[in-house]
């Protein structure tokens, strides 16, 4: 995030209550009072990609699915050949 020319893709669901994007949520978490580096100071090329509920992104060895949880955030389900992890942000 701090190195120029690095490319970072951040996938996340929109907030189902406020409708805010993953970029909005991370921007709030990275406000200076919570995080020592302001978002504007990050040098990498960061792209935010919104996921719909139950949308799955696949890589060579894993699938990540956005799931709605009874919490003010969405969750993710990560499946690989060896394990399954479900977490919330």
N, C-alpha and C positions, 0 to 999 in steps of 0.2 A: 504494500500500500504506500510505502514511502519512497520507492525507487521509481524515477521517471522511466517511461516507456514500458513498464510492466502493465499487463492487461489482466484485469480481474472481472469475472462475471459473478454477480450475486443474484441468486434466484430466491424469490420469496413471495408469499401470497399477500394480497391486499388485506388490510384489517377489516374483518367482516362487520364491525360495529361502526367505525368512523369512516371507512372507505379509504383511509390513508394507504399510501404505497409502502413497499419495503424500504424504499429510499427515504421516505418521511420518517419511518420508525428508526432507522439507523442514524439519520441526521439528528433526531432528538437525543438518542443515546450518546452521540458523540459531541454534544454541546460541551463547551469548555468546563462547565462546572462538574461534569461527570467524567470527562476524558481529556487528557493533557494535550492532545493534538486536534485542532479544528479540522472539520471535513475539508474546508477550502485549502488546507495546507498539505493534503495528501497529493502525492505527485503521480501516482499510477493512473492509468486510464481505466476508470471503474464504470461498468455498465450494470444497471439494475434491470432485472427481467422479472415481470410479474407472472405468477402462476395462478391458475384457477384452481378451485377446490378439486381434489382428486386427479389433478393433472400430473403426469409422470414424465420425468426427464431421465433418459437412459445414457449411460456411458458404456465403455467396453466391458466393465465388470460389475456395474451396480445400477439399480433403479432407485430414484428418489421420487416419492409421491407426496404432494401437499395434502394435508388432511385438516379438517375443521375440528377444533377441540373446544371443550367447555372451559375456556380460558380466554382472556382478552388478547390472545395471539393464536396463530395457526401452528400446526405441528408438521413434522416431516416424518416419513417412513423411508428408511434406507434398507434395501434388500441387496444382498450379495449372495454368492453361492455358499458362503460360510456362516452368515448371520443376518439377523433382522434387528434394526434399532428404530425405535420411535421416540422422538423428542419434540419439545416445543421451544420456541425462541422467546 
